[in-house]
Amino acid sequence: MPIDPYIAALLGTVGLAALLPARGTPADVASGASTAAVALLFFLYGARLSTREAMDGLRHWRLHLTVLLCTFAVFPLLGLAAKGLVPYVLTPALYSGLLFLTLVPSTIQSSIAFTSMARGNVPAAICAGSFSSLAGIVLTPLLAAFLLGHSAGGFSADSLLKIVLQLLVPFLAGQFLRRWVGGFLSRNKRVLGLVDRGSILLVVYTAFSQGMVAGVWNQVTPARLGALLGVEAVLLAVMLSLTWYGAKKLGFGRADRVAIQFAGSKKSLAAGLPMASVLFGAEASLAVLPLMLFHQMQLMVCAVIAKRRSRDPEAAEARAVDPGTEGVSSRAGSAASRTAAGTAPRSG
């Protein structure tokens, strides 16, 4: 399977930070620019998220509640269970990053694309991803503050104020201004996608520069990285199994189970990276490493699963019953894959 080009860009940014970390005045400038970039990202998330679409999706509340529970309850419980691997398998810093990974909201675009490929319930995947992103604006920072303690800022007034000012206020401003800026965002989606990704690359460069200057990378060895990959492979396998077979036990049909599996087993890199920069400060470089590795792993594994699901007898039967669904599903998947990962789809 090829490496996601954006992951390659992220790895290149990490390499640049390792060779040429920002120090002194350039570091202060990069930090200020990174703060502004995070605020811009969450403003754009808010401006793109269609509240009307999300409210329309409430009719399928059991499916959305199942995805939310997988994302913000089952995932964190598995993360807490991994505490027993410290310090034998994971270092405390890597475990903090792994636990943060379990608190991040689900993706939207890749969930839609894989659900479409597997002939699942695409509208449900759109709504489930949107609900997860919306809930993650509040739940991810609060869960991180509660479960990660001092390493994520704790419950101090300063840390909560930082979360509100850098994440929640820009998001709400985007929602409020959506009626005036929504058309502009729709017409310039491709350019703004580059702004999204460029902002995240700046956040990554700043975080990893701070980590290099502070010497946090001395804590990581190749053996520890290999162990982290193994732990994440188990985590992904458990969630893929729970979302598929658990949804069957709950009485969901095949199309809904596909949406639940892909929306409930994945984590958003685009949402997690800026959140980590706000919550972890100089320790953000190690905190986001597990998320970056998990993101690439989930794309590779889910692509294989989606292709296999598309050949299921039930998928073929669904196409025979409603041939027009295939074209709609394909268009939804194509549109999703062209959009920046982890951001909300535009209305309509």
Protein Blocks (a to p, Z undefined) as FASTA:
>chain_A
ZZdfklmmmmmmmmmmmmmccehjllmmmmmmmmmmmmmmmmmmmmmmcfklmmmmmmmm
mmmmmmmmmmmmmmmmmmmmmmmmpcklpcfklmmmmmmmmmpccdfklmmmmmmmnopa
fklmmmmmmmmmmmmmmmmmmmmmmmnmmmnopaafklmmmmmmmmmmmmmmmmmmmmmm
mmmmmmmmmmmmmmmmmmmmmmmmmmmmmmmmnommmmpcfklmmmmmmmmmmmmmmmmm
mmmmmmmmnopafklmmmmmmmmmcccfklmmmmmmmmnommmmmmmmmmmmmmmmmmmm
mmmmmmmmmmgmklmmmmmmmmmlmmmmmmmmmmmmmpcehiacdeZZ
